[in-house]
Amino acid sequence: MLGGVFSIVNGAARTGIARLGADGGLDATFVPGLGPKSQISPWVFPVVLQDDGKVIFGGEFTTVNGVTRVRIARLNIDILPQAATLNVKMFAGLTIAGQTGFNYRVEYTGNLTNQTLWQTLTDLTLSNSPQFFLDTTSPFSARRFYRAVTLP
């Protein structure tokens, strides 16, 4: 499941919420309708897949598919694959808010008591703010804390 600030995924209209297939491409069978809307930008964070296949998500939105839903909603569509087994990989995601066009370094640590243990994850230039970033380098079970620092 993918949540964020976007309106198109792999060329298809998807506002703020989408599902990706095992190959990383858009799962065209998951069609969430019009998606979340707001007067500003419909940010969607986080997205949770429930055991029954329904999706709960939160964010900065006021309606979902034309129905008033302020900051939290549940999609009542069955999105579980028909296969009996799921190969699910979970990663941590974070939102970076800053100045568009500025360069930032995303760092992580597993130990907040020692400030010298921060390690560089990636350098990026914000194309929009806030910008969603997915850490695919560590399993979700790893304990990581993140920060973004401005680069000169």
N, C-alpha and C positions, 0 to 999 in steps of 0.2 A: 504494500500500500504506500502511496506517495501523497504527501500533503505539502502545500507550500503556497507561493504566490506565483501562479502561472495561469495561462489561458489556453495553451496549446502544448500537447505532448506528442512527439513524433508526427507532427502534421495534423493531428486530430484535436478538435475542440474539447478541452477538459479544463474546467475552471476550479483550480485549487485542490482537486482530489482526483486521483487516478490509480489504476492498478497496473503494475508491470508484470510481464510474464517471466519465466525462468531465464529467457535469453536477454532480459533487460529491456526489451521493447514493450510498447503499449499493449495491454491486453484489451483488445477491441470488444470482448464480450462483456466487460464491465462498463456500463454506461450510466453514470450517476445523475443524468438529467442536466438541468441548467446549472447545478452546483450552487455553492454559497455565493452570496452577493452582499455588498455593503455600499455605503455612500463613498467610502474611501477605497481601500484595497482589501479584497477578501482573503486575508491570511488564514491558512489552515495549518494548525499545529496543536496537538499531536493527532495521529490517526491510530485507532485501535481496532483490530479485528477480533470480534467476539467469537466464542466457541460455536454459536449458532449461525455464523456466517454474516451477521450484520456488522455494520461499521459505525463506530462512534468517533466523532472528531470534534475538536474545539478550535477556536480561533477568533479572529476579528471579523465577524460577519453578523448580519441582522436577519437574513432570510436564506432558506435553502429550498431550491425548486419552487420559489414563489410563496412559500409558507414561512411565517415569522418564526425564526429560531435564532435566539440571541446568544452567540458565543459557544453553543454546544448543540449538536444534532446527532441523530441516529438515522442511517440509511436503512430502510426496511426492504432491501433487495437481497436475494440469495446470491452470494458471490463465491461460495465454496466450490472448488472444482469437483467434478464427479468422481475423480480418482480417489481411492481409499487412503492413499498416503500423500502427505505434503512434504516437500523439501523446502523448508522455510529457513531463510537466513535473516537474522535481525542485526541491524547496525544502529549506532547512535547517530542522531542528527541534531544540528544546532542551527540557530538563527543568528546571523551577524548583522547588526545595525550599525551603520556608519555613513561616511560620505561616499556617494557614488563616484567612481573613478579613482578612489584612493586605494593604495596597496596595503594589505593586511597580512599578517602571519598568524595562522591558526596553530596553537600549541596545546599540548595535553600533558597531564601528569597523573599518576596514581597516588601521589602523596602530597597533600596540601600543607603539611607541616614543614616541608623543606622546599623553599622557593627556588633552589638551584636545580631541581629535577625536571623542569619544564623541557619538553622535547618538541621540535618542529614537526608538524603534521603536513602542512602545505602553505604556500604563499598564494594569495589570490588578489585580484582587483575586483572590487564590488561593481557589479553591473547594475544592481538595483539595491535599494535598502528598504526593508531588511532583505537579506539574501539567505536562503537555506543552504546548508552544507551537510553532506552525509559522510560520516567517517566509516569507510568500508575496510579499513586496515585492521580493525580489531573486532573480535566477536562481541556481541552485545553483553555477554556475561562479564567481560573485563570491566573493572572499575576505573573510569577515566573522568577527569575534570578538564574542562576546556577553557581557553581564553583566546581572544583575538587582540593582537597588538599592532599598532600603526607602524608601517615601515617608512623609512625616509624617502 
